Amino acid sequence: MSLNFFNRVVTASLALLIFSQPVLAQSFSQDLQKALSQASVKGLAFEDKRAFEDFYKERGYAPLWRDEDDREEAIDILAESWRHGFHPAQYNVNVLSSISKSDHVEDLAPREAMFSAAVVKYARDLTGMRVPASSINQIDSFWRQPLSAYTVLSHIAKKRDAESALRDFAPRNSLYSALQDELIVQIKRASNPDEIERLLPLSFGGTLKPGDYHRRVNDLRLVLDMRSEPQNEQYDDRLLQAVMAFQQDNGLETDGILGPQTLEALNRTALDKIKQVIANLERLRWQEPNRPGKYLIVNIPAQTLWAIEDGQTQLEMPVIVGRPGRETMSFVTRVTGVRFNPTWTVPRTIKFEDYVPKLKKDPLYMEGKNVRFIRDGQTLNPSSINWNELNASEISRISMVQAPGSNNPLGYIRLLMPNRYNIYLHDTNAAGLFAQSLRTESSGCVRMSEPRAVASFILKDNAGWSDQNIDNYLSGGEMSDIPAENPIPAYLLYQSIWQDAGRGLVYSNDIYGWDERLFNELESRNEVFVPRID
């Protein structure tokens, strides 16, 4: 008989003895109530504390963690929480391991409280934000809220299988699973750097084009897993094909030119990828696990829109998103209809940063653009406004409203989607920008390459609707708002890693630096851990 088996038998027997004796059970109940009345137990806080108390009060303070097998399964899962981008130390795994095997009566209530505190934190980390939303310029109401402690503990109690119950809390989708696998791959690479890692970063002193010569061209071949040609410093045709394949695999323009975007992707180290994967795992957990049958998704780093219905992609198109400094915010809203022939009220940022400086130099700068200047409901004569004499408060009182037409930046179609950012999906009068691989060109709104198709997708469920209706509204020239009889959600997401049609992972560049910001915030709170894997 092994010593470990003997200890488990003794511990289990002690638990049975205690909880079968009314006096001892009453003592445990009092000790547990006392433990739960504190803010924390052995360094673990009681998140959602009132729900803890409600759960145990309902069950008469009977223990949930009496079975050592359940405790050991919980410890194993918490110890491997780094697979989600977590830090096992947040769950006090070492202390849990020690107290799990204790046969001291005085440890029973603290152990019960501690295991519940640890698994509740773990489940809440899997179902909501781990950092204050304000620290990453987010608003938590857009995203999934962490499960209550009552829900977590009740699920474990009902399932009577701690391991299975805890696994239920993790997202179940192919991208999340693929990112977990990728995390292990990149941790192994970081633990055992190969020749490619040692060659990074690549730099060519500027843009490298086919036919150019550079002393590091052979390093580029090695990074792209090509045969070494140390005497050949020319960017030749064989290398061009490898570069274009790399660009395609990484969502870049396949032009064969090594500019800033391609170099950034080439120079991603294993550690860079680890950070990016952890940030993307984090954001995936913020999303509600279930979506309705019909919705829109805009992935900001991918600069792509998808229209989904009944699990099938109905539309996929390139979009133009905000440029750094005027980012397209990540949020969730509802599309309630479509506006045809929209007017455009110039946003404050564009007015003060773009237009007013030009109007101060030339008061007639906006002549011919069909823009009205309105103050207190009255239309002003543009030539009568001396912009140089107005202060910021006086300029704020003047609205700039552009009529529908070919000069209107919103084009001819705009989705009705109320949100606090005044960010909308709309048509554009500058369609040529869709040909670019990097389409961060707007002031925050999302420009659609196929606005008519999206309008039809949204309104097709309206009684009597047909695409001819779109032609009729557009040809009328007047602004018209058509409500959707069945409003649909729109998800504006920041996922810088996604899956292609073959389920392979595509890394994009962190166009706004939001991945880095999120990872740094997690790291500053000791919420991430990267083990060594040989």
C-alpha positions in Angstrom: 0.0 0.0 0.0 1.5 3.4 -1.0 1.9 6.2 1.4 -0.1 8.5 -0.8 -3.0 6.0 -1.0 -2.9 5.6 2.8 -3.0 9.4 3.4 -6.0 9.7 1.0 -7.9 7.0 2.9 -7.1 8.7 6.2 -8.2 12.1 4.9 -11.4 10.7 3.4 -12.2 8.7 6.6 -11.7 11.8 8.7 -14.1 13.8 6.5 -16.8 11.1 6.7 -16.4 11.0 10.5 -16.7 14.7 10.9 -19.7 15.2 8.7 -21.5 12.2 10.1 -21.2 13.6 13.6 -23.8 16.4 14.3 -21.5 18.2 16.8 -18.5 18.2 14.5 -20.6 19.1 11.5 -22.0 22.1 13.4 -18.5 23.1 14.3 -17.5 22.9 10.6 -20.5 25.0 9.7 -19.6 27.7 12.1 -16.0 27.7 11.0 -17.0 28.0 7.3 -19.4 30.9 8.1 -16.6 32.6 9.8 -14.2 32.0 6.9 -16.8 33.3 4.4 -17.4 36.4 6.5 -13.8 37.6 5.7 -12.8 39.4 2.5 -10.3 36.6 1.6 -9.0 33.2 2.7 -5.2 32.5 2.6 -4.7 35.3 0.0 -7.7 34.4 -2.2 -10.4 37.0 -2.4 -14.1 36.0 -2.4 -15.2 37.5 -5.7 -18.9 38.2 -5.7 -18.9 37.6 -2.0 -22.7 37.8 -1.3 -23.3 35.0 -3.8 -20.8 32.8 -1.9 -22.8 33.3 1.2 -26.1 32.6 -0.5 -24.8 29.4 -2.0 -23.5 27.9 1.2 -26.5 29.1 3.2 -28.9 27.3 0.9 -27.0 24.0 1.3 -26.8 24.4 5.1 -23.0 25.0 4.8 -22.5 21.4 3.6 -19.1 21.0 2.0 -18.6 21.0 -1.8 -15.0 19.8 -1.7 -15.2 16.8 0.5 -13.9 14.4 -2.2 -10.2 14.5 -2.6 -10.4 13.4 -6.3 -12.5 16.5 -7.0 -9.9 18.7 -5.3 -7.0 17.1 -7.2 -8.8 17.5 -10.5 -9.4 21.2 -9.7 -5.8 21.7 -8.8 -4.7 20.1 -12.1 -6.9 22.4 -14.1 -5.8 25.5 -12.2 -2.2 24.5 -12.5 -2.6 24.4 -16.3 -4.6 27.7 -16.5 -1.6 29.2 -18.4 -3.1 27.4 -21.4 -5.8 30.1 -21.3 -3.2 32.9 -20.8 -3.7 32.9 -17.0 -1.3 32.8 -14.2 -1.7 29.8 -11.8 -0.4 31.8 -8.9 -3.7 33.9 -9.1 -5.4 30.7 -7.8 -2.8 30.0 -5.1 -2.3 26.5 -6.5 0.7 25.7 -4.2 -1.3 26.3 -1.1 -4.3 24.4 -2.5 -2.1 21.4 -3.1 -0.8 21.5 0.4 -4.1 22.0 2.2 -5.9 19.5 0.0 -3.9 16.7 1.7 -4.2 18.0 5.2 -5.8 15.8 7.8 -6.1 18.6 10.4 -9.6 19.3 11.5 -8.9 23.1 11.7 -8.0 23.1 8.0 -11.3 21.7 6.8 -13.3 25.0 6.7 -10.5 27.1 5.3 -9.9 24.4 2.7 -13.5 24.4 1.6 -13.6 28.2 1.4 -10.3 28.3 -0.4 -11.2 25.8 -3.1 -14.4 27.6 -3.8 -12.7 31.0 -4.0 -10.1 29.6 -6.4 -12.5 28.0 -8.8 -14.9 30.9 -8.7 -12.1 33.3 -9.7 -11.0 30.8 -12.5 -14.6 30.6 -13.9 -15.1 34.3 -13.7 -11.7 34.9 -15.5 -13.0 32.6 -18.2 -16.3 34.4 -18.6 -15.4 38.1 -18.4 -12.8 40.8 -18.3 -9.7 40.4 -16.1 -8.7 44.0 -16.2 -10.7 47.2 -15.5 -12.3 48.2 -18.8 -11.2 51.8 -18.4 -7.6 50.7 -18.4 -7.8 49.6 -22.0 -10.2 52.2 -23.2 -13.1 49.8 -23.2 -16.7 49.8 -21.7 -17.5 46.5 -20.0 -21.3 46.8 -20.7 -20.6 45.9 -24.3 -19.2 42.5 -23.3 -20.0 39.4 -21.4 -20.3 39.8 -17.6 -18.5 37.2 -15.4 -20.6 34.4 -14.0 -21.8 34.9 -10.5 -20.2 32.8 -7.8 -23.6 31.2 -7.1 -23.9 30.1 -10.7 -20.3 28.7 -10.7 -20.6 26.7 -7.5 -24.1 25.5 -8.3 -23.0 24.1 -11.6 -20.1 22.2 -9.9 -22.5 20.9 -7.2 -25.1 19.8 -9.8 -22.6 18.1 -12.1 -20.8 16.3 -9.3 -17.7 16.1 -11.5 -15.3 19.0 -10.8 -13.1 18.5 -13.8 -16.0 18.4 -16.3 -17.8 21.3 -14.6 -14.7 23.5 -14.7 -14.0 22.7 -18.4 -17.6 23.8 -19.2 -16.7 27.4 -18.4 -14.2 27.8 -21.2 -15.2 29.0 -24.7 -16.0 26.2 -27.1 -15.2 27.4 -30.6 -12.6 26.5 -33.2 -10.6 29.7 -33.0 -10.2 29.6 -29.2 -9.0 25.9 -29.4 -6.6 26.8 -32.3 -5.2 29.7 -30.3 -4.6 27.5 -27.3 -2.7 25.0 -29.5 -0.8 27.9 -31.0 0.2 29.2 -27.6 1.8 25.9 -26.8 3.7 25.9 -30.1 5.0 29.4 -29.6 6.0 28.7 -25.9 8.0 25.7 -27.1 9.7 27.9 -29.7 10.5 30.6 -27.1 11.8 28.0 -24.7 14.1 26.5 -27.4 15.0 29.4 -29.8 15.9 28.1 -33.3 18.1 29.7 -35.9 15.3 31.7 -37.3 14.6 33.4 -33.9 18.3 34.3 -33.7 18.2 36.0 -37.2 15.4 38.4 -36.1 14.9 41.2 -36.5 15.4 41.6 -40.2 16.1 45.1 -41.5 17.0 46.4 -45.0 17.4 50.1 -44.4 14.2 50.8 -46.2 11.9 49.0 -48.6 13.3 46.0 -50.4 11.9 45.3 -53.9 12.4 42.3 -56.3 15.8 42.7 -58.0 17.4 44.6 -55.1 20.6 43.5 -53.5 21.2 43.4 -49.7 23.6 41.6 -47.4 20.7 40.2 -45.4 18.8 38.7 -48.3 20.0 35.2 -47.4 18.8 35.7 -43.9 15.4 36.4 -45.4 15.6 33.1 -47.3 16.3 31.2 -44.0 13.4 33.0 -42.2 11.1 31.8 -45.0 12.4 28.3 -44.7 14.2 28.3 -48.1 17.6 26.8 -49.0 20.5 28.9 -48.0 22.4 30.7 -50.8 25.1 32.7 -48.9 26.7 34.1 -52.0 23.5 35.3 -53.6 22.5 38.7 -52.2 19.8 39.4 -54.8 16.1 39.4 -54.1 15.4 37.0 -57.0 12.3 35.4 -58.4 12.3 32.3 -56.2 12.5 34.5 -53.1 9.7 36.7 -54.5 7.4 33.7 -54.7 8.2 32.8 -51.0 7.6 36.4 -49.9 4.3 36.6 -51.7 3.2 33.3 -50.2 4.1 34.7 -46.7 2.1 37.9 -47.4 -0.9 35.9 -48.5 -0.8 33.7 -45.4 -0.6 36.8 -43.1 -3.4 38.8 -44.7 -1.0 41.3 -46.4 -1.1 42.7 -49.9 0.7 40.1 -52.1 2.9 42.6 -54.0 6.3 41.0 -53.0 7.5 44.3 -51.6 9.1 44.2 -48.2 7.7 47.4 -46.7 6.9 48.2 -43.0 3.9 45.9 -42.8 5.6 42.8 -44.2 8.7 43.4 -42.1 6.6 43.7 -39.0 5.0 40.4 -39.7 8.4 38.7 -40.6 10.0 40.0 -37.4 7.4 38.5 -35.0 9.4 36.5 -32.5 7.9 33.6 -30.6 7.5 35.9 -27.6 5.7 38.5 -29.8 3.3 35.8 -30.9 2.7 34.6 -27.4 1.7 38.0 -26.3 -0.6 38.4 -29.4 -2.2 35.0 -28.8 -2.9 35.8 -25.1 -4.5 39.1 -26.0 -6.7 37.4 -28.6 -7.7 34.6 -26.2 -8.7 37.3 -23.7 -10.9 39.2 -26.1 -12.6 36.0 -27.3 -13.7 35.3 -23.7 -15.4 38.7 -23.6 -17.8 37.7 -26.3 -21.1 36.1 -25.5 -21.0 32.4 -26.4 -24.3 32.4 -28.3 -25.2 34.7 -31.1 -28.6 35.1 -32.9 -29.3 33.6 -36.3 -28.4 36.8 -38.2 -25.8 39.4 -37.5 -22.9 41.5 -38.8 -19.3 41.3 -37.8 -16.5 43.8 -38.5 -13.1 42.6 -37.6 -11.1 45.8 -37.3 -7.5 44.5 -37.8 -8.7 42.3 -40.7 -10.5 45.3 -42.2 -13.2 42.9 -43.2 -17.0 42.6 -42.8 -19.0 39.4 -42.7 -22.8 39.1 -42.8 -23.9 35.8 -41.1 -27.2 34.1 -41.3 -28.1 30.7 -39.9 -24.4 29.9 -39.4 -23.5 30.6 -43.1 -21.5 33.6 -44.4 -23.8 35.5 -46.8 -21.4 38.4 -47.4 -17.7 39.0 -47.0 -16.1 42.3 -48.0 -13.2 44.6 -47.4 -13.9 47.7 -45.3 -12.0 50.8 -44.4 -11.5 51.5 -40.7 -10.2 54.3 -38.6 -6.6 55.4 -38.7 -4.4 55.5 -35.6 -5.5 58.4 -33.5 -9.0 58.2 -34.9 -9.6 54.5 -34.3 -12.7 52.5 -35.0 -13.8 51.6 -31.5 -14.6 48.0 -30.6 -18.2 47.6 -29.3 -21.5 45.9 -29.9 -24.7 47.6 -31.0 -27.9 46.9 -33.0 -28.6 47.8 -36.6 -32.2 49.2 -36.5 -32.5 50.1 -40.2 -30.9 51.8 -43.2 -30.7 55.5 -44.2 -30.7 56.2 -47.9 -29.2 59.5 -49.2 -27.9 60.5 -45.8 -26.8 64.0 -44.8 -23.5 64.3 -43.0 -23.0 66.4 -39.9 -19.3 66.9 -39.6 -18.0 65.4 -36.3 -16.3 67.7 -33.8 -12.9 66.1 -34.3 -13.0 66.5 -38.1 -14.4 70.0 -37.8 -11.7 71.3 -35.5 -8.7 69.3 -36.7 -9.4 69.2 -40.5 -11.8 71.8 -41.7 -11.5 74.9 -39.4 -7.7 75.3 -40.0 -8.4 75.3 -43.8 -11.3 77.6 -43.4 -9.2 80.1 -41.5 -6.9 80.2 -44.5 -9.7 80.2 -47.1 -13.2 81.0 -45.9 -14.6 79.6 -49.2 -12.7 76.3 -48.9 -15.9 74.3 -48.7 -17.6 76.1 -51.6 -19.1 73.7 -54.1 -19.3 70.8 -51.6 -22.9 71.4 -50.8 -22.2 72.1 -47.1 -24.5 74.3 -45.0 -23.2 76.2 -41.9 -26.0 76.3 -39.3 -26.1 78.2 -36.0 -29.1 78.2 -33.7 -31.2 76.8 -36.5 -30.2 79.6 -39.0 -28.2 79.0 -42.1 -25.2 81.3 -42.3 -23.6 82.8 -45.4 -20.1 81.1 -45.5 -18.4 84.3 -46.7 -19.8 86.2 -43.6 -18.0 83.9 -41.1 -14.6 85.2 -40.0 -13.2 81.9 -38.6 -10.0 83.6 -37.3 -12.1 85.7 -34.9 -14.1 82.9 -33.4 -13.1 81.1 -30.2 -13.7 77.3 -29.8 -17.0 77.8 -28.0 -18.3 79.9 -30.9 -17.1 77.5 -33.5 -18.8 74.6 -31.6 -22.2 76.4 -32.1 -21.8 76.2 -35.8 -22.8 72.9 -37.4 -21.5 71.9 -40.7 -24.1 69.7 -42.6 -23.4 68.3 -46.0 -26.4 67.4 -48.2 -26.8 64.0 -49.9 -24.9 63.6 -53.1 -21.7 62.5 -54.8 -19.5 64.7 -52.5 -20.9 63.3 -49.3 -18.3 61.1 -47.5 -21.1 58.8 -46.3 -22.0 58.0 -49.9 -25.6 57.0 -50.5 -26.2 54.5 -47.8 -25.7 54.5 -44.0 -26.7 52.0 -41.4 -28.8 53.1 -38.5 -26.9 51.8 -35.5 -27.2 54.0 -32.4 -24.0 54.1 -30.3 -22.1 56.4 -28.0 -19.2 56.8 -30.4 -21.2 58.0 -33.4 -19.4 55.3 -35.4 -21.4 54.0 -38.3 -21.1 51.6 -41.2 -21.7 53.5 -44.5 -21.0 53.9 -48.2 -18.1 56.1 -49.4 -17.3 58.5 -52.1 -13.7 57.3 -52.3 -14.0 53.6 -53.4 -10.5 53.5 -54.7 -9.1 53.0 -51.2 -10.6 49.4 -51.0 -7.7 48.2 -53.3 -5.2 48.9 -50.5 -4.0 46.2 -48.2 -3.8 48.6 -45.3 -7.2 50.3 -45.1 -6.9 52.4 -42.0 -8.1 55.6 -43.6 -11.3 56.8 -42.0 -11.9 59.0 -39.0 -13.5 56.1 -37.1 -16.5 55.1 -39.1 -16.4 51.9 -41.2 -16.7 52.3 -45.0 -18.3 49.4 -46.7 -17.2 48.2 -50.2 -20.7 46.7 -51.0 -23.2 48.9 -49.1 -26.2 47.9 -51.3 -25.6 44.2 -50.5 -25.5 45.0 -46.8 -28.6 47.1 -47.0 -30.4 44.3 -48.7 -29.2 41.8 -46.1 -30.6 44.0 -43.3 -34.0 44.8 -44.9 -34.8 41.6 -46.8 -37.0 40.4 -44.0 -39.2 43.4 -44.3 -42.6 42.6 -45.7 -42.8 43.3 -49.4 -39.1 44.2 -49.7 -37.1 43.8 -52.9 -33.9 45.2 -54.2 -36.0 47.5 -56.5 -36.9 49.4 -53.3 -33.2 50.4 -52.9 -33.2 51.9 -56.5 -36.4 53.7 -55.8 -35.1 55.3 -52.6 -31.8 56.3 -54.1 -33.2 57.8 -57.2 -35.6 59.9 -55.2 -32.6 61.9 -53.8 -34.2 62.6 -50.5 -33.0 61.3 -47.2 -35.1 58.3 -46.2 -34.8 56.1 -43.0 -36.2 52.6 -43.5 -36.5 50.6 -40.2 -35.6 47.0 -40.1 -38.6 44.9 -39.0 -36.0 42.5 -37.5 -33.1 44.5 -36.1 -29.8 42.6 -35.9 -26.7 43.0 -33.8 -23.4 44.3 -35.2 -20.2 43.2 -33.5 -17.1 45.5 -34.1 -14.3 43.3 -32.8 -10.5 43.6 -32.5 -9.2 40.1 -33.2 -5.8 40.4 -34.7 -5.6 36.6 -35.2 -8.3 34.8 -37.1 -8.9 31.6 -39.1 -8.8 31.4 -42.9 -11.2 29.2 -44.9 -8.9 26.1 -44.1 -9.0 26.9 -40.4 -5.4 28.0 -40.5 -4.4 30.9 -38.2 -3.8 34.3 -39.8 -1.8 36.8 -37.8 -2.4 40.5 -38.6 -0.4 43.5 -37.4 -1.6 45.1 -34.2 -2.8 48.2 -36.2 -3.7 50.2 -33.1 -1.4 48.7 -30.5 -4.3 47.4 -28.6 -2.9 43.9 -28.2 0.2 45.3 -26.7 -1.7 47.5 -24.4 -4.0 44.7 -23.2 -1.1 42.3 -22.6 0.9 44.9 -20.7 -2.1 45.6 -18.5 -2.5 41.9 -17.8 1.2 41.5 -17.1 1.3 44.5 -14.7 -1.4 42.8 -12.7 0.5 39.4 -12.6 -2.3 37.8 -14.6 -0.2 36.0 -17.2 2.5 33.3 -16.9 4.6 31.8 -19.7 6.1 28.5 -18.6 9.2 26.8 -20.1 8.3 23.8 -22.3 11.2 21.7 -23.5 
